[in-house]
């Protein structure tokens, strides 16, 4: 981002730098359409989302399109922008959101809806589509929640239903032509309606009774129903290996690759299982080749194979073995975050643990076999216990278990069965092992387009009571419990099956300060209750059981599953009847497949020889050390020390140098940093030692590392050693400090230098104590009231940050201290 006036005033400024490795920059004068893809949550959540990265790449492959990114600001940044009257801008170019042609919004979960309004308002874009003019961006949504977008429908010009890889380019072509023709908003909506899979809310009039019941949907355009778009073959859209590499730690901080899309296991509560049918598997050789290229371009230390049920991926054994043959020498770990217990085989575990035992999750969802039959999660207890026992025997000490409470037909005995099953898992560990369980509890929420879309949702008090009951039953020293807030589940359930009347509630809650509702520390339920009262909308009406004959708010949006199939599955749930997986038992008549166009597409292990892995050996013990002096300036000064360490680790992996790695559970490159800079301080004289598994000229080391370092970090010089060098001796640090305001009073500096002692309070999270600043200052020069040159002595203890020293000498307030520009110029 070009204008970063606020970075010194917010936590985690690295969220807002926009200079990540592999970010795309173009000349705006050479493109015809500018798009900004926004994720309505904090950066660390949005950067973890695979879909946004795929669309970012697809759009930027077009020479005449430049796609940038924006994320919901944290409360501190929002406050700074409002205080300064500044707009929210894109990360790459710092362009206000209102100046883009297309604003693409990812709708992944209901509790992000207030954040959509934050992005629109701070971006300078009118909330309602009907209020936007020809110069405003076209606001297009997508993601799973686009299959019932009615609570946010008035805020969108259009929504892409289903897979967007092909549709996004058709949408951008429509917008580009509309801009060129200088058309009206109505003409834009009519043109967007022509794109398969695109829903235009303004072309559907929704009518309610005075009591608030939906009675009619009147199409104003040519479509009565809008069908979900399906990418028939994942291999039709090649993946770019140049994935974005974040500076700060994100939720899923690893190289993610989608090996398959869709699941036909048929869990009756699962919306993703309904929406992403049919199963389409990516060719394993394409996955293998992409991972090798993407690791070389990114430097990630973990690869994650993503799909709704990774163990069902047909060529998984072939892929795991060849993939680990390539990952193990580079000390890159592998994780499979979505494994069913009946696919967690000894062979799979043996491959995963070759580098590091990444997390294993088993999701019984329900404690009793009866309730698992209701939801079609057909996992006998002996299969769950066998999978856990195998994991413990393979060396895992920690397993994660997921359960839901409040499922249809749930009884007190089903809740007791959750604790009983967790205790059985603990007991199956071998003698001498102290196993641990992380148990997660979530409240059941009926979702559109599932067999349970007609079911009721437990009220807030009952959900809280059931949560507390299970929490009490699970009290055990080997169990760590996490749960979704019942208040969050209550609110999510209202919007999950909501209608267009909720848009006014959303606006009212937003104006009362509701933000980041998916974060328990930010959710405030009372403003939401007031918003419902103010708009005279009854929230409890959305929790009720729906009549199968009732018109549902999402019936005009077609996921590809027949209504009768969903009703039949609901009936089978109440009769505890299993519906088998169509991959093995044949077609179950869900209605999704379409002749030769949209069908099950299963991959197979190739019969041809695969090239052996590129030889990039690593070793635990280095045979050569390089001492590198580097600069950390410009954008990089906003990285914390831990973020700097992570950026260097990944840069070293990208360099292709023969790295030496630490031993133990989590192997890392052998790097030793000498000193840690505070966030916001620049330096021309930082030092690190890098251990290599082979002797290489120090000039080549410097050149190869500099080619892959992120902006603002540059190796200035290097020196080679055949054994670990001693840490550099540091006696003085020299700083050059500037301020935009005249805050450095020469008289105060002179008075300070005249004193023999100058006590100042040293504040740290766990203690406060007085420190003599005078003994730390070896020299102080004040050329003018906006500049200072400072020599600090380094003591064995009680050293202060340079900003703390200057703040105490010149009596600066917190705001003045934050705005100082500090450069460390020498180490003496």
N, C-alpha and C positions, 0 to 999 in steps of 0.2 A: 504494500500500500504506500502511495507516495506521500500523503500527509499524515504524519504519525505524531501529532502534537500531544496526544493523550497517553503515549506508551509508558511514560514515567509515572503515570497516575493510576494504572490498572494492575491487577494481579495477572500473572501469566501473560505478559505482553507477546510472547512467542505465538499465541493464538492468531495474532493479527498481522503478522509480517508479510505473508503472501509470497515468500521467496523460497518455497520448498524445492527440494531437488525434483526435477522433471516438471515443474510448473511451466505453463506455456505462455509465451509473450509474443505479441504480434504488433505491427504498426496499425493503429486503428484507421489510418487513412487508406490502407490497402485492403480492407475487408468491407463487405456489403451489409453484413448483419452482425450485430454484437449481442451476445447472450450472456446472462449471468445465471448460474445454477445455484440456488440457495437451499440450504438445509436448515429447517427451523428448529435448531437446537444448538448447543454450544459446539465449538470447533472440534473438541475431542470426541464427540459423538458423531458429528457429521462426517469427519474425515475417516471414520471407521466404516462408513456405508459404501458397499461395493458398487451399487447401482449408479450413484452420482459420479464416481470415477470413470465408469464405463461410458456414460453419456458425455462427460468432459472430453474424453479421448475421441469419441466418434465425431463430435462437433468440430474439434480442433484439427481433425484430419482434413476438413474441408478448407481449401485455401481462402475462400471468401467469408469464412465465419470465424469469429474469435469468441470462445466461451471462457468466462471467468467464474469466480466463486465468491460466495458470501455465506456467512453463518450467523445465527442469532447472537447478538452481543450479550456478554455477561452483564449483570446489573451495574457494575462499576463503569463499564464502557458506555452503557446506555445513558447513565447519569452524566458522564462527561460530554457526550454528544449533545444532549439536551441543554446542558449548561452553556456550551459554546455555540449552540444553534447550528451545528454541523450535521451534514447528512451521513447516513451509513453508506459506505463505499465498498466496491469490490476489492478483493485482496490483491489481484495482480496489478491493476493499473490505478487503483484509487479513484475510480469513476463512480459518482453517485448512482444509486440503483435506478433512479428515475430517468437516467440518460441512456439506458439500454433499450434495444428493440424488443427483447424477449427476457422475461423473468420466469425461469423454470423452478418450480417449488416441489420438493420431495415430501410426500405425505405418508409417513411411515407409521404414525401412531397418533391417537386422538389427543393426547395431552400435550401435543406440540402446537395446537391450533392458536393459542394466544400469541405464540412466538411468530406465527405467520403475520399477525397484525403488527407486531413490533417491527418486523422487516419492512412491511409496506409503509408504515407511518414514518419511520426513521429514514427510509429510502426516498420519501417524497412522492409516494404513489397513492392516489385515492383508494380508499378501502374497497368501494363497490365498483364492479365492472361497468355498471351502467353510468357511472360518473366519470369515467376516463375518456379523455379526448384522443385525437389522432397523434399527439406527441407523447402520450404516456406509453409505457411498455405494455406488451401483451403478456398477461399473467396466465401461465399454463401450469397445472398441477399434474402429478403422477404418483405412482406408488400404490401399495395395496389399499390405502384408504380412499383412493379415487373410486373404488367400487361401491362406496357409499359416501360421497362427498357432500351430501345435502346440508349438513350443519355449516359448511364453509362455502357452499356453492355460489352465493352472491358475490364472493370476493374473487372469483376466477372467471376469466374469459373462456377458458376451455380446460378440459382434463383428459389426459391420455389414459385409457383403460388398458391395463395389461402390460405386455412387453413393449418397451419404448425404443429398442435399438433401431428398428426400421422406421417407426412412426415419427421419431424426432426430426429426421431430415425432411419428411413430408410436411411436417408442421412449420419448420423454418422456411421452406420454400413458399408456403402460403403467406407467411408474415412478410417475407421479402417482397413478394409480388404486390401485396396489399400496401406496403409502405411506398413502393414505387408508383402505384396508381393513386396514392393519396385518398384511399377509400374511407368510408365511414365505419364506425364500430359495428353497425348492423351488417355491413358487407363483409367485414372480417369474420363475424360469427358464422355467416352463411357459408363462407369459403372453408372455414375450419371444420364445419359439419360434414363436408365432403370427404374428409380424411377418415379412413376406416379406423374404428376404435377411439375416435375423439368425441367426447361429450361436451356440448355447449349448454350450460345451465339456463342461459337466457332464452333458449328456444324451447323450454318446457315451463308451462304455467302450472303451479301447484296449488290446489284448493283444499281448504280445511273446513270442518264444521266449526260452529261457534265454540264447541267444547274442545277443539284442538285436534280432532281426529282427521287423518288424511282421507280424503274421499275421491280425489281425481287428479290425474296428471294429463294435461292437455299439451301435446306437442305442437309447437308453432313452426317447426321446420319440417323437413321431409322424413325424418326418422321417428318411428314410434318407440323403438328400443335401440340401444347402442350396445354393440357386442364387443367383448374384450378382444384386444389384439394379441396374437400368439406368434412368437418367433418359432417357426417349425423346426429349425435346426440350429443349435448353438454355434456350430462350426461355420455357419454362413457369415458370422460377424467376427473376424479375427480380433484377438485381444492384443493391445499394444503392450510391450514389456516395460514401457517407460511410465511406471506407476508413480504416483505422488508419494513423497517421503516426508512425513511431518517432522518438525523440530521438537514439539512438545509431546509428551506421552499421551497417546489417545487410548480409547477404550479397547480397541482391537488393534494393537500396535504390531502388525505382522504383515507378511505378504499373503494376501487372500486370493484364491483362485476358485471359481465356481466350476465344479466338475460335472454337475448335473443340475437341472431345474425341474421342479415338480416332484410330487410324491403321491403314490396311489395306495398307501397303507390304509387310508380311509378313517383316520381318527376323527370322530364326529364333532369334536369341539374345535378342530384346527382350521382356521380360515386359510392359511397358506396352502394346506393340502387341497383345499377346494379350488383356490384361485389359480394355482400354478400348474394345474394339469394341462396336458399329459406329461409324463416323465420324458425328458430329453437329456441324454447323456453326451457329454463332450468326449471326443476321441481321446484315449489315454496318451497316445503319442503326441497329440497337440498340447495336452497338459504338461507333459514331461518337457517338451522343447520350450514351452513358454516359461515355465518355472526357472529353467537354467538362464534364459535371457533376462528375465525380470530380476532375478537375484543379482546378476552382474550389473544391472542398471540401477538397483535400489540399495543393496547392502543389508537387507533385512536378515535377522538372525533366527527367524521362525517362518515356516510356511504352513498355511492352514487350508485344508481342502474343504470347500463349502458346498453344502447342499442340504436339503431337509433331512436326509437319512443317508449319511456317507457309506454306511455298511452295505447298503443296497446297490451301490454303484458296481456294476457287474465286473469290470476289469480291475477292481481295487487291489487284489493280491499282486497282479502283475505290476500295477503302477507303484504300489508301495515299495516293492523290492528295488525296482530300478531307480525310483526317486531317492530312496535312502542311500543307495550306492553313490549318488551324486552329492547328497546333503551331508553325509557323515564326515567326509574328509574336510569339509568347510565348517564343521561344527554348527550346522544349521539344523534346528529342531523341526519336528513335524507335529501338527495337531489335527485331530478330527473332532471338531466341536459338537457334531451331531451324530452320535452312534446309538443305535438301539441295542439293548442288552443282548438280544439274540444274534447280533452280528459282531459282538465284541469277542473275537476269537483269540486264542493264544498266538496265532500267526500274525494277526494285526498288532497285538500288543508287543510282540517281539520286534517288529519293524519300528514302531513308534519310539521305543525306548533306546534305540541304537545311539542317539545323541543325548536326549533328555526326556524324562518322563513328563510330558506335558499333561495338562488336566484331562481327566476322564469323567464324563458325565453320564449317568443313567437316569432316564426319565420315566419312572413307572406311572407318573401322573396321578394314580389313585392307589390307595393302600391295599384294597381288597381285590381279589380276582373277579368278584361279581361286578364291582363298579368299573373295573378295567374292561369287562365285557360290554358294559353299557356304552362306554365311549369308543369301543372297537380298538382298544389298545391291548392286543392279545398277547400278553406277556405272563406266562405262568410264574408263580413265585420261585419255583426251582430254577428257572432260567435266569432270573434276576440274581439270585444267590450264587449261582454258578459263575456268572459273569464277574460278580464282585470278588468271589474267591479266587478266580483266575487272575484278576488284577492285583490283588494282594500278594499272591504267590509270585507274580512277575516283578514285584518290587515297589508297586505303588503303595503309599501309606495314606493318601488322601483321595477320596472319591466324592463326587457331587451327586446329589439326588434331587430331582425336581418333583413336586407334587402340586396338585390343585385342590382347593376346597370349594364347596358350594356347587359341585357338579349335580346335574339332574339325578334324582332318586337317592342322593347321598343320605346316609343315616349316621347316628352317633358311632355305630360299630365300624363304619368305613373310616371315620376319623381316627378311631383307636388303632385301626389296621395300619395307618401311616407310621405311627410310632413303633408298632410291633415289627413292621418290615424293616425300618431303619435299625432297630436293635438286632434283628436277625443278620443284617449285613455286617454289623460290627462283630458279631459272634463268629462269623465265618472266616475271619482272618487267622492265619497260622499262629500257633503259640509263640510268644515272644515278640510279636509285632504289635505295636500300639497304633491301631488304625484311627483315622479321623474321618468324619463325614461333614461336609458342608451341605446342609439341607435347605432348599429354597421352597417357600410356600407362596402360591399366587391364588387369588380369588378367581373363580370361573366367571367369565364375561361372555354372554351370548354374542356371536358375531354374525354379520350378514353373510348370506350365501353358504351357510353351513346347515347341517341337519338340526342344529340346536338354535337356529335363528328365531324360532318361535318361543323358546323357553323364557321363563322369568329369571331375574337376577336377585339374589339375596339382598335384603336391605342392609344399610350401613351397620346398624346395631348387631344384626345377626351375623354378618361377616366378621365383625370384630370379636364377637363371642366365640365363633368357631376357630378363629385364628388363635385366640388365647388358650382355648382348650387344647389344640394341637401343640402349641408352644410349651404348655405345662407337661404334656405327655412326653415331649422330646428332651426334657432336661436330662442331660448326660454329659460327663466330662469329655467324651469323645465326639460330641455333636456341636457344631456351630450352626446357628439358625439364622436365616435371612428371610424376610417376607416383604411382599409388596403391601404398601399402606392400604388399608381398607377404604380410606377416603379417596385415594387415587383410583382404586378399582371402581368405586361408586361413580365417580365423575367420568371415567373412561367408558363405563357401561352406558351412561346416558348418551354420550356422543357417538358411541359405536353404532347404535341403532336409532340415531337421531334423524330429525327431518329439518327442513329449511327454517322452521321457526327458531331453531337454536342459534342461528346467525346473530339475531338481535341480543340473545343472552350472552353470546361470546363477546360482542362489542361492549356490552354493559360491564362484564367482568373485566375486560381489558382496561376499560377506563377507570375501573376501581383498583388497578394496579396488579392484576393477575398476570404472572409471567412464569415461564419455566415450570409448569405444573407437574412435569414428569420427574422433577427433582423434589424429594420429600422436604428438603430444607426450604424450598421456595413455595410449596403449595400452601395456600391459605383458603380454607373452605368457606369461611364466613362471607368474604366478598362475593363468592359464587352464589351463596344462598340469597344474598341481597339482590344479585343480578337476576336470579329467577323470579324473585318477588316483584322487582321493578318492572319486568317485562311480562308478568302474569303468565308465565310458563311453568307448568307443574313438572318438576324433575322426576317425581316418582312415577309418572305416567309412562316413562320410557323403560322402566324396569319390569313392567308387567308381562305376563304371558300373552303372546299374540295369538289371535284366532287364525287357523290356517286359511280361512276364507278372507281374511283382512288384507287390504292393499298395503303393502310395505313400502317405505320411502325409497327403496333401492330397486324396485321391481322393473323399472325401465332400463336398468343396466344389467346386461346379460353376461354372466361369467362363463357360460358354456355348459353348465350343469343344469339338467332339467329340474323343474320344480317338483315333479313327481318323484324323481330319484331322491331328493332331499327329504320329502315327506316319508317315503318308504324307509329311508335310513333312520329317521326319527322313530318310526314305528318299530324297527328292528332293535333300536336302542332299548326301548321299554320292554322288549321281549328278550333282551340280552342275547341277541343273535349276532354271530360274527358275519362280517362281509369281507371276503378274502381279497387279497391284492391281485388286481387284474394282470399284473406282470407274470403271475404264476398260475392263476386260476381262470384266465380268460376274461372277456369283456363282462363288466357288471352293469352295462347300460346306463352309465352316468350322463351320457349325452355329449361328452367333450370332444371325442375324436371325430374327424370329418374326412371320410374317404381317404385319399392319399395326401391330403394337405396337412392336417394336424393329427398326428398319430404318435403312439409310443415309439420312441427312437432310442434303442438300447445299443450301447457300444460293446465292443469285444476286444480282448487282448490281441494285438497284432501278431501274425505268425512270422513276420519278417524279422531279421536281425536288427537290433537297435545299436547305434554307435555307443561305444563305451564312454563313461564320463570323462570330461576334461580333467587332466591331472592337475589338481590344485591342492596339494597336500598341506595339512597343518600339523603342528607338533606341539606337545605340551611344553618343551623346554627350548627357549630361543638359543640360536648359535651366533646371532648378530644383533646388536642394539643400535638404534639410531636415535640420537638426541636431536630433537627438532625444536627450533625456536619459531614461534608463529605469532601472527597478529590476529586479534579479534576486534573487528571494527564495524562501523556502519550498522546494518541490520543485526549482525551477529552479537552485538553488545547486549541485546535484549534476551539472549539465551541464558538460562541459569547454568550453574556448573554441571548439574546432572544432564541437562539438555545438550550442553557442549560435548560432554563425554559420549553421549549416545550418537551425536552427529559425527564425531571423530571415528567411533567404532564402525559406523556404517560407511563412512568415506574410505576407511582402510579396507573394508571388504570389497568396495567397488573398485579399488585401485588394482586388484589382482595380485598384490604382493603376497609372497609366501608367509603368511602370518603364523606366529606362535600363539597358542591358546592356553588359558588357565585350565587346570584340571577341576574335577568336582562336578556337582550337579548341574551347574549352569556355565559351560565354558564360554569365556570371553577373550577377545584379543588381549595380548599381554602389553598393556599400555600403563604407564605411570605418569600422572599429571603432578606437576610441582606448583602447588598453590591453586586457589579458587578465586575467581573474580566475582565481585557482587554484580547482580543484574543491573545493566545500564552503563557499566564502566567499560571503556575501550582499553585496549592494550596493544603495544607494539613489541612486547618482550615476554610472552608466555612460553613456557617450556614443557615438553613432554618427552618421555622415552618410550620407544616402540620396539618390541621384541619381534624378530623375524626368524623363520625356520631355515633361512639360507642367507649367505653373505652376498650383499648387493651393494654396488657403489652408492654412496650417500647422495650423489647428484641424481641418480635415477630414482631413488626413494623420494626425494623432494619433488621431482618432476611428476612422478606418477600420482603422488598424493595430491598435489596442487591441481591436477587435471580434474579431480572428482570432489574437491572440497566445496561445500556450499558457499554462497556469497558471504563475504565479510570475514572468512577464515582463510589465511594464507600462510604457508610455510615460508619463512624468510631465510633460514639457513639450517644446516644440519652438520652433525659430526658422528662418525661411526665408531663403535666399540665392539670388541670381541667378548666382553664380559659386562655384566650390568654396571653402569657408571654410578658413582656416588651422587646423591642428591646435590644440586647446586647450592652453594652457601649464599645466603641472602642477608645483607645487613641493612641496606637502605632501599626504599622504593621511591622513585621520582614521578610526580604527577603534574600534568598541566591541566588546569581547570578553568572553564569559561562559564559565564552566565549572561543571559540576555539582558538582565537588569543590573544596575550598578549596586551590587550588594557587598562588594569587598572594600571595606573602609580601611585605607592605609593606616590611619591612626590606631584602629583596633589591633591591626597586625603588629605595629610598633610596640604598643602597650603589652601585647602578649609576649613578644620576644624579650621584653624587659623583665618579665616575671620569672621567678624561680620555680613556682608551682602553679598549675592551672587545673584544678579538679573539674571533672565532668562526669555525668552519670552515664554509665555503660548499661544499656538495656538489652537483655536477651530474654527469650521466652521463659526460662526457668529462674532467672535471677536478675537483680539490679545491683550495681555497686559503683562507687566512685573510682575513677581512674585519673591519673595525672597525665594530662594531654601534653604538658610542656616537655616531659622527658621523651616523648615520642617524636617531637618535631625537631629535626636536625637543621632545617632551613626553611624559610618562608619568604617569598618575594611577591610583591603586589605591583606589577607594572602599571595597572590602571584598575579602576573600580569594577571592571568586568573580567579580569584575568588574575590568576594566581598560579605560582609555581611552588610546589610543596615537596620537601624531602622528609620522608617518614622513616624513623628507625624501626626495625623489627625486633621486638622483645620476645622473650620466651613465653610470655603470657600477657593477657590484657591488652592485646593490640586492638585498635579501633579501625573502622572503615574510614576511608578518606573523607566521605561525606559527613560522618560523625565528627571528625576532627574540625572540619571547616564550619560545620553548623555551630559547634561550641565556641570557636574562636570569634566568629563574626556575628553570632546571635541570630542565625537564620531560622526562619520557621520551616515547618514541614514542607510546605509548598515550594519554597525557595530551594530547599535541599533537593527535592525531587527533580527540579528542573536544571540542576547543574550538569554540565557536559564535562565528564572526567575522562582523561586519557593517561594511562600508565605508560611512561616513555622509557624508563630505564630501571634495571635491577642492578644494584651495586653491592 
